[in-house]
Amino acid sequence: MRKIVLLLALVAFVACDNEWVNDVKPRVYVESFEAEYDGDFMYGYETDNFKFDHFYNEEFGYWGGFALTKKFDADAANGLYENQYAVYNTSASHGKGALLYYYDSYNEPCDIHLKGDHILTSVRLNLTTYTYGSITNEDINAFARAFTDGDYLKVVFTSLKGDKEVGKAECYVVDYRDGKQLMATRWDVFDLTSLGKDYDRVSVKIETTDVGEYGANTPLYIALDELSFM
């Protein structure tokens, strides 16, 4: 069964809003991405609060957007396309499952649709096994190179009201800029409050510095868990 968890304590940055009624702090909920389904993964996800877009081409077995997964594999040697649904971790951040996002840069990005007047506040992100293997061992992926100084992998959340952009949150899940060696492999928390307050959908893109003649070489996948919202 799907679970939504009510946080008893607010994430620190949420308190910056300061628009509380009678000094009562708003409740923050967490979507934990669990559902009943057969197999290791399932395309798409929908709740009473959100709809996560995806597409699937039956003829070619090709997909993009969001998918639920129960696969976790922290062995970088398994970072192959055949293991594209695995999260580079031993477990989800909460519960038994997580949400994957694959950004097909040749098509329009898939969206998170908000049902009701919600505000996203944070999300936990983690690399997938396929992406981790590709950016740490260039011998495992013939198309991608290993990251070096100056490289990054960035997830960009853009909030929209109709076709009008409201806000943006840029989450560097791999950051080798300015001497840093940061990688989101421990379900790191990323702030989404810069998306603003009045929007009905969030578009998701993934950007990499490893780009070739035909577009991104890095596999553009990311795993999500504990999406916090008010």
Backbone as numpy.savetxt, mean C-alpha at the origin, in Angstrom:
# Nx Ny Nz CAx CAy CAz Cx Cy Cz
-13.94 -13.88 8.82 -14.77 -12.68 8.82 -13.91 -11.43 8.82
-14.41 -10.40 8.17 -13.69 -9.13 8.14 -13.73 -8.48 9.50
-12.64 -7.82 9.87 -12.58 -7.17 11.17 -12.24 -5.70 11.01
-12.89 -4.84 11.81 -12.50 -3.45 11.93 -12.22 -3.21 13.40
-11.03 -2.71 13.71 -10.58 -2.55 15.07 -10.69 -1.10 15.48
-11.21 -0.83 16.66 -11.28 0.52 17.20 -10.05 0.77 18.05
-9.28 1.80 17.70 -8.11 2.14 18.48 -8.54 2.81 19.78
-7.94 2.39 20.88 -8.24 3.02 22.16 -7.39 4.26 22.37
-6.26 4.32 21.73 -5.39 5.49 21.83 -5.18 6.04 20.45
-5.16 7.35 20.30 -4.97 7.97 19.00 -3.53 7.92 18.58
-3.29 7.77 17.29 -1.96 7.94 16.75 -1.57 9.39 16.95
-0.32 9.66 17.32 0.09 10.99 17.76 -0.26 12.09 16.78
-0.02 11.87 15.48 -0.22 12.96 14.54 -1.68 13.29 14.31
-2.59 12.41 14.66 -4.01 12.71 14.49 -4.42 13.86 15.39
-3.77 13.97 16.56 -4.13 15.01 17.51 -3.86 16.41 16.99
-3.11 16.55 15.92 -2.81 17.86 15.37 -4.03 18.52 14.74
-5.09 17.75 14.52 -6.28 18.30 13.88 -6.95 19.36 14.73
-7.12 19.05 16.03 -7.64 20.00 17.01 -9.06 20.46 16.78
-9.81 19.85 15.87 -11.19 20.24 15.65 -12.12 19.24 16.34
-11.99 19.14 17.64 -12.78 18.21 18.42 -14.01 18.93 18.96
-15.09 18.20 19.07 -16.33 18.76 19.59 -16.37 18.55 21.10
-16.50 19.68 21.83 -16.53 19.62 23.30 -15.34 18.86 23.87
-14.18 19.03 23.21 -12.93 18.40 23.65 -12.99 16.87 23.65
-13.92 16.30 22.88 -13.99 14.85 22.76 -13.17 14.43 21.56
-12.17 13.60 21.76 -11.30 13.18 20.67 -12.06 12.27 19.71
-11.85 12.43 18.40 -12.52 11.56 17.42 -12.00 10.13 17.54
-12.87 9.18 17.26 -12.48 7.78 17.29 -11.74 7.43 16.00
-10.70 6.65 16.14 -9.92 6.21 14.99 -10.13 4.70 14.83
-10.50 4.28 13.61 -10.73 2.88 13.31 -9.60 2.36 12.42
-9.45 1.04 12.42 -8.41 0.42 11.61 -9.01 -0.72 10.79
-8.82 -0.66 9.49 -9.22 -1.75 8.60 -8.07 -2.74 8.52
-8.35 -4.02 8.88 -7.27 -5.00 8.99 -7.20 -5.99 7.83
-8.03 -5.80 6.80 -7.94 -6.57 5.55 -7.99 -8.08 5.74
-9.08 -8.53 6.34 -9.30 -9.95 6.50 -10.66 -10.33 5.94
-10.72 -11.43 5.27 -11.98 -11.92 4.70 -11.84 -13.42 4.48
-12.97 -14.09 4.32 -12.96 -15.51 4.05 -12.87 -15.75 2.54
-11.85 -16.48 2.11 -11.71 -16.83 0.69 -10.80 -18.04 0.56
-10.97 -18.76 -0.53 -10.16 -19.95 -0.78 -8.82 -19.55 -1.39
-7.81 -20.34 -1.15 -6.50 -20.08 -1.74 -5.70 -19.06 -0.97
-4.60 -18.62 -1.58 -3.67 -17.70 -0.93 -3.99 -16.23 -1.18
-4.79 -15.95 -2.22 -5.07 -14.55 -2.53 -6.45 -14.43 -3.17
-6.95 -13.17 -3.19 -8.24 -12.88 -3.81 -8.20 -11.45 -4.35
-8.58 -11.27 -5.60 -8.55 -9.94 -6.21 -9.67 -9.07 -5.66
-9.32 -7.80 -5.40 -10.29 -6.82 -4.96 -10.67 -6.97 -3.50
-11.33 -5.93 -2.97 -11.77 -5.95 -1.57 -12.79 -4.84 -1.38
-13.86 -5.15 -0.65 -14.89 -4.14 -0.42 -15.51 -4.35 0.96
-15.72 -3.22 1.67 -16.33 -3.24 2.99 -17.46 -2.21 3.02
-18.04 -2.02 4.18 -19.06 -0.98 4.34 -18.46 0.42 4.23
-17.14 0.52 4.39 -16.47 1.82 4.41 -15.66 2.13 3.16
-15.16 1.08 2.47 -14.25 1.28 1.35 -14.51 0.27 0.23
-14.10 0.67 -0.97 -14.00 -0.26 -2.09 -12.63 -0.07 -2.72
-11.89 -1.18 -2.88 -10.54 -1.15 -3.42 -10.57 -1.73 -4.83
-10.28 -0.90 -5.81 -10.41 -1.29 -7.22 -9.35 -2.29 -7.65
-9.69 -3.05 -8.68 -8.73 -3.93 -9.35 -9.25 -4.21 -10.75
-8.38 -4.75 -11.59 -8.82 -5.26 -12.89 -8.13 -6.60 -13.14
-8.76 -7.42 -13.97 -8.20 -8.73 -14.27 -8.56 -9.11 -15.70
-7.55 -9.50 -16.48 -7.74 -9.94 -17.85 -7.67 -11.47 -17.88
-8.83 -12.10 -18.06 -8.87 -13.56 -18.03 -8.07 -14.20 -19.16
-8.05 -13.57 -20.32 -7.37 -14.16 -21.47 -5.87 -14.30 -21.22
-5.28 -13.28 -20.61 -3.83 -13.29 -20.40 -3.44 -13.51 -18.93
-4.43 -13.63 -18.05 -4.13 -13.80 -16.64 -3.41 -12.61 -16.05
-3.76 -11.43 -16.53 -3.07 -10.20 -16.16 -3.94 -9.37 -15.23
-3.34 -8.79 -14.18 -4.13 -8.04 -13.22 -3.42 -6.78 -12.77
-4.15 -5.95 -12.05 -3.59 -4.75 -11.44 -4.54 -4.26 -10.37
-4.05 -3.40 -9.49 -4.87 -2.87 -8.41 -4.67 -3.63 -7.12
-5.77 -3.84 -6.39 -5.70 -4.39 -5.04 -6.10 -5.87 -5.00
-5.45 -6.60 -4.09 -5.78 -8.01 -3.88 -5.46 -8.37 -2.43
-6.30 -9.18 -1.82 -6.01 -9.71 -0.50 -4.99 -10.84 -0.62
-4.16 -11.01 0.41 -3.19 -12.10 0.39 -3.01 -12.70 1.77
-2.72 -14.00 1.79 -2.35 -14.71 3.01 -0.92 -15.22 2.92
-0.18 -14.79 1.89 1.17 -15.29 1.66 2.21 -14.36 2.29
3.13 -14.95 3.06 4.21 -14.19 3.69 5.49 -14.99 3.51
6.54 -14.31 3.03 7.78 -15.01 2.70 8.94 -14.04 2.88
9.71 -14.23 3.94 10.84 -13.35 4.25 12.16 -13.90 3.73
12.10 -14.78 2.75 13.31 -15.31 2.11 13.51 -14.57 0.79
14.52 -13.70 0.73 14.74 -12.89 -0.45 15.04 -13.73 -1.68
15.53 -14.94 -1.49 15.81 -15.82 -2.62 14.55 -16.22 -3.37
13.40 -16.03 -2.73 12.12 -16.35 -3.36 11.47 -15.12 -4.00
12.26 -14.07 -4.20 11.74 -12.84 -4.78 11.57 -12.92 -6.29
10.73 -13.82 -6.74 10.49 -14.05 -8.16 9.07 -13.67 -8.53
8.82 -13.47 -9.82 7.48 -13.13 -10.29 6.46 -14.18 -9.86
6.85 -15.43 -9.86 5.95 -16.51 -9.47 5.49 -16.37 -8.02
6.20 -15.56 -7.26 5.87 -15.33 -5.85 5.36 -13.91 -5.63
4.69 -13.36 -6.63 4.31 -11.94 -6.60 3.27 -11.60 -5.53
2.56 -12.58 -4.99 1.51 -12.30 -4.00 2.03 -12.39 -2.56
3.33 -12.59 -2.39 3.90 -12.74 -1.05 4.38 -11.41 -0.49
4.15 -11.21 0.80 4.66 -10.04 1.54 6.01 -10.40 2.13
6.97 -9.47 2.05 8.30 -9.74 2.60 8.27 -9.54 4.13
7.67 -10.51 4.79 7.55 -10.50 6.24 7.12 -11.89 6.66
7.11 -12.15 7.95 6.68 -13.46 8.42 5.19 -13.49 8.75
4.55 -12.32 8.80 3.14 -12.26 9.14 2.58 -10.89 8.77
1.27 -10.76 8.89 0.63 -9.47 8.72 0.92 -8.60 9.94
0.67 -7.31 9.80 0.82 -6.44 10.96 -0.27 -6.73 11.98
-1.47 -7.05 11.49 -2.59 -7.39 12.37 -3.41 -8.48 11.69
-3.71 -9.53 12.41 -4.54 -10.59 11.84 -3.74 -11.53 10.95
-4.46 -12.21 10.06 -3.86 -13.25 9.23 -3.62 -12.84 7.79
-4.19 -11.71 7.36 -4.06 -11.31 5.96 -3.63 -9.87 5.81
-3.30 -9.52 4.58 -2.90 -8.16 4.25 -3.45 -7.82 2.87
-3.26 -6.58 2.46 -3.72 -6.12 1.15 -2.51 -5.82 0.28
-2.50 -6.33 -0.95 -1.46 -6.01 -1.92 -1.97 -4.94 -2.88
-1.03 -4.15 -3.38 -1.36 -3.24 -4.48 -0.29 -3.39 -5.55
-0.73 -3.69 -6.76 0.18 -3.73 -7.91 -0.18 -2.58 -8.83
0.78 -1.70 -9.06 0.55 -0.56 -9.94 1.10 -0.87 -11.32
0.19 -1.02 -12.26 0.56 -1.22 -13.65 0.71 0.16 -14.30
1.95 0.59 -14.47 2.20 1.96 -14.94 1.74 2.20 -16.38
1.32 1.15 -17.09 0.82 1.33 -18.45 -0.68 1.66 -18.48
-1.34 1.50 -17.33 -2.77 1.79 -17.23 -3.01 2.83 -16.14
-4.25 3.27 -16.03 -4.59 4.23 -15.00 -4.46 3.57 -13.63
-4.03 4.32 -12.61 -3.93 3.73 -11.27 -5.30 3.36 -10.73
-5.33 2.35 -9.89 -6.58 1.96 -9.24 -6.80 2.81 -7.99
-8.06 2.88 -7.57 -8.44 3.80 -6.50 -8.96 3.08 -5.27
-8.89 3.81 -4.16 -9.60 3.47 -2.94 -10.81 4.39 -2.88
-12.01 3.82 -2.92 -13.23 4.62 -2.87 -13.75 4.66 -1.43
-14.03 5.85 -0.94 -14.53 6.02 0.41 -16.05 6.05 0.39
-16.66 5.23 1.23 -18.12 5.22 1.35 -18.48 5.98 2.62
-18.86 7.21 2.46 -19.16 8.03 3.62 -18.09 9.08 3.85
-18.28 9.86 4.86 -17.42 11.01 5.15 -16.24 10.59 6.02
-15.33 9.83 5.44 -14.17 9.34 6.18 -12.92 10.18 5.87
-11.96 10.08 6.77 -10.65 10.71 6.59 -9.59 9.65 6.89
-8.69 9.40 5.95 -7.60 8.46 6.18 -6.51 9.16 7.00
-5.99 8.46 8.00 -4.99 9.08 8.88 -3.61 8.43 8.80
-3.55 7.11 8.59 -2.25 6.44 8.48 -2.43 5.07 7.86
-1.32 4.46 7.48 -1.33 3.10 6.94 0.04 2.48 7.23
0.04 1.16 7.41 1.30 0.44 7.53 1.64 -0.16 6.17
2.88 0.04 5.73 3.33 -0.44 4.44 4.52 -1.38 4.60
4.60 -2.36 3.71 5.69 -3.33 3.73 5.99 -3.75 2.29
7.26 -3.95 1.98 7.63 -4.42 0.65 7.11 -5.83 0.42
6.90 -6.18 -0.83 6.58 -7.56 -1.18 7.90 -8.31 -1.43
7.82 -9.63 -1.40 9.02 -10.45 -1.60 9.60 -10.25 -2.99
8.73 -10.15 -3.98 9.17 -9.96 -5.36 9.90 -8.62 -5.53
9.34 -7.57 -4.96 9.98 -6.25 -5.06 11.28 -6.20 -4.27
11.26 -6.75 -3.05 12.47 -6.75 -2.24 13.61 -7.49 -2.94
13.31 -8.66 -3.47 14.35 -9.41 -4.16 14.92 -8.68 -5.35
14.06 -7.97 -6.07 14.48 -7.27 -7.28 15.39 -6.08 -6.99
15.17 -5.40 -5.86 15.96 -4.19 -5.58 17.19 -4.49 -4.71
17.33 -5.73 -4.25 18.51 -6.08 -3.46 19.43 -7.04 -4.17
18.93 -7.73 -5.19 19.74 -8.72 -5.91 19.39 -8.67 -7.40
20.20 -7.97 -8.16 19.88 -7.78 -9.58 19.94 -9.08 -10.38
20.56 -10.12 -9.81 20.63 -11.40 -10.51 19.30 -12.17 -10.46
18.39 -11.75 -9.57 17.14 -12.47 -9.41 16.08 -12.00 -10.39
16.27 -10.80 -10.96 15.31 -10.23 -11.90 16.07 -9.67 -13.09
15.87 -10.24 -14.26 16.63 -9.85 -15.46 16.32 -8.44 -15.91
15.20 -7.87 -15.48 14.79 -6.55 -15.95 15.17 -5.43 -14.99
15.26 -5.72 -13.71 15.52 -4.69 -12.70 16.97 -4.75 -12.22
17.44 -3.61 -11.73 18.78 -3.56 -11.15 18.67 -3.35 -9.64
19.73 -3.72 -8.94 19.76 -3.49 -7.50 19.87 -2.00 -7.22
19.20 -1.54 -6.17 19.24 -0.12 -5.81 20.62 0.25 -5.25
21.00 1.49 -5.56 22.25 2.05 -5.04 21.95 3.44 -4.48
23.00 4.15 -4.07 22.83 5.49 -3.50 22.01 6.38 -4.44
21.03 7.06 -3.89 20.19 7.97 -4.66 18.89 7.36 -5.13
18.76 6.05 -5.06 17.53 5.40 -5.53 16.42 5.48 -4.49
15.18 5.33 -4.96 14.04 5.24 -4.05 12.87 4.54 -4.72
11.98 4.05 -3.89 10.69 3.52 -4.32 9.65 4.25 -3.48
8.69 4.87 -4.15 7.76 5.77 -3.47 6.32 5.42 -3.81
5.47 5.31 -2.78 4.03 5.12 -2.98 3.37 6.49 -2.82
2.61 6.90 -3.84 1.98 8.22 -3.83 0.46 8.06 -3.73
-0.11 8.53 -2.63 -1.55 8.55 -2.44 -2.05 9.96 -2.78
-3.02 10.05 -3.68 -3.58 11.34 -4.07 -5.09 11.32 -3.82
-5.56 12.23 -2.97 -6.99 12.30 -2.67 -7.69 13.19 -3.68
-8.92 12.79 -4.07 -9.66 13.51 -5.09 -11.13 13.66 -4.67
-11.70 14.79 -5.01 -13.13 15.04 -4.89 -13.65 15.21 -6.31
-14.31 14.19 -6.84 -14.60 14.19 -8.27 -13.29 14.07 -9.01
-13.00 15.02 -9.89 -11.72 15.03 -10.61 -10.74 16.05 -10.05
-11.09 16.69 -8.95 -10.25 17.73 -8.37 -9.34 17.15 -7.29
-8.04 17.41 -7.42 -7.08 16.94 -6.43 -7.23 17.73 -5.13
-7.27 17.01 -4.02 -7.43 17.64 -2.70 -6.11 17.65 -1.95
-5.41 16.52 -1.91 -4.16 16.43 -1.18 -3.31 15.28 -1.67
-2.13 15.14 -1.08 -1.21 14.09 -1.54 -0.33 13.66 -0.37
-0.02 12.36 -0.31 0.90 11.82 0.67 1.93 10.96 -0.07
3.20 11.31 0.05 4.27 10.58 -0.62 5.01 9.74 0.42
4.97 8.44 0.24 5.54 7.50 1.21 6.74 6.79 0.60
7.94 7.12 1.09 9.16 6.50 0.58 9.36 5.15 1.27
8.98 4.07 0.60 9.11 2.74 1.20 10.51 2.18 1.03
11.27 2.70 0.10 12.72 2.47 0.01 13.34 3.83 -0.25
14.32 4.19 0.56 14.92 5.52 0.44 16.43 5.43 0.63
17.16 5.52 -0.50 18.61 5.50 -0.49 19.17 6.89 -0.81
18.35 7.91 -0.67 18.80 9.27 -0.94 19.61 9.82 0.23
20.58 10.69 -0.09 21.35 11.41 0.93 21.96 10.48 1.97
22.45 9.34 1.50 23.15 8.42 2.40 22.24 7.53 3.23
20.93 7.64 3.06 20.00 6.80 3.83 19.96 5.38 3.27
19.59 4.43 4.11 19.41 3.04 3.71 18.13 2.53 4.37
17.00 3.11 3.98 15.72 2.81 4.61 14.87 1.92 3.72
14.28 0.88 4.32 13.39 -0.02 3.59 12.22 -0.39 4.50
11.01 -0.36 3.95 9.82 -0.71 4.73 9.64 -2.22 4.73
10.24 -2.87 5.70 10.15 -4.33 5.82 9.65 -4.75 7.20
9.19 -3.77 8.01 8.71 -4.07 9.37 7.33 -3.44 9.60
6.53 -3.39 8.54 5.20 -2.77 8.62 5.30 -1.36 9.18
6.11 -0.55 8.52 6.31 0.83 8.95 5.04 1.66 8.79
4.82 2.60 9.72 3.65 3.47 9.70 3.93 4.72 8.87
2.99 5.08 7.98 3.11 6.27 7.16 1.89 7.16 7.37
2.15 8.45 7.50 1.12 9.45 7.77 0.34 9.78 6.49
-0.99 9.75 6.58 -1.84 10.09 5.43 -2.68 11.34 5.68
-2.41 12.07 6.75 -3.25 13.23 7.07 -3.12 14.35 6.04
-2.05 14.37 5.26 -1.89 15.39 4.23 -2.86 15.21 3.07
-3.63 14.12 3.07 -4.65 13.92 2.04 -5.81 14.90 2.21
-5.92 15.51 3.38 -6.97 16.49 3.60 -8.20 15.88 4.24
-9.35 16.57 4.07 -10.55 16.18 4.81 -11.78 15.92 3.94
-11.84 16.45 2.76 -13.06 16.34 1.96 -12.73 15.72 0.61
-12.80 14.40 0.54 -12.50 13.70 -0.71 -13.31 12.40 -0.73
-13.50 11.86 -1.93 -14.29 10.63 -2.04 -13.52 9.44 -2.59
-12.29 9.66 -3.05 -11.47 8.54 -3.50 -10.00 8.92 -3.40
-9.17 7.89 -3.39 -7.72 8.08 -3.30 -7.08 7.25 -4.39
-6.33 7.91 -5.27 -5.61 7.25 -6.35 -4.22 6.85 -5.83
-3.75 5.66 -6.23 -2.48 5.16 -5.72 -1.52 4.86 -6.88
-0.34 5.48 -6.82 0.71 5.22 -7.79 1.98 4.80 -7.05
2.87 4.12 -7.77 4.17 3.76 -7.21 5.24 4.22 -8.19
6.26 4.90 -7.67 7.34 5.44 -8.50 8.68 4.84 -8.09
9.54 4.62 -9.08 10.87 4.09 -8.84 11.90 4.89 -9.63
13.14 4.85 -9.17 14.23 5.51 -9.91 14.84 4.57 -10.95
14.48 3.29 -10.90 14.97 2.33 -11.89 13.97 2.29 -13.05
14.18 3.17 -14.03 13.27 3.30 -15.17 14.05 3.09 -16.45
13.48 2.31 -17.36 14.12 2.06 -18.64 13.34 2.64 -19.79
13.65 2.20 -20.97 13.02 2.72 -22.19 11.52 2.49 -22.19
11.06 1.41 -21.58 9.65 1.06 -21.63 8.94 1.28 -20.29
9.56 2.06 -19.40 8.93 2.35 -18.12 9.69 1.76 -16.95
9.00 1.58 -15.84 9.62 1.11 -14.60 10.17 -0.30 -14.76
11.38 -0.52 -14.24 11.96 -1.86 -14.21 11.67 -2.56 -12.87
11.62 -1.77 -11.80 11.30 -2.32 -10.49 9.86 -2.83 -10.47
9.59 -4.03 -9.95 8.20 -4.49 -9.80 7.45 -3.55 -8.85
6.38 -2.94 -9.33 5.69 -1.90 -8.56 4.58 -2.50 -7.71
4.98 -3.15 -6.62 4.06 -3.76 -5.67 4.30 -3.16 -4.28
3.26 -3.14 -3.47 3.40 -2.77 -2.07 2.32 -3.50 -1.28
2.62 -3.81 -0.04 1.65 -4.44 0.87 1.16 -3.42 1.88
-0.15 -3.47 2.19 -0.77 -2.53 3.12 -1.45 -3.31 4.24
-1.45 -2.70 5.43 -2.21 -3.25 6.55 -2.54 -2.10 7.50
-3.52 -2.33 8.36 -3.93 -1.37 9.38 -4.13 0.04 8.79
-5.05 0.15 7.87 -5.43 1.46 7.31 -6.30 2.18 8.35
-5.78 3.25 8.92 -6.48 3.99 9.97 -7.34 5.09 9.37
-8.54 5.27 9.91 -9.44 6.29 9.40 -10.39 6.77 10.49
-10.93 7.96 10.26 -11.93 8.54 11.17 -13.23 8.73 10.41
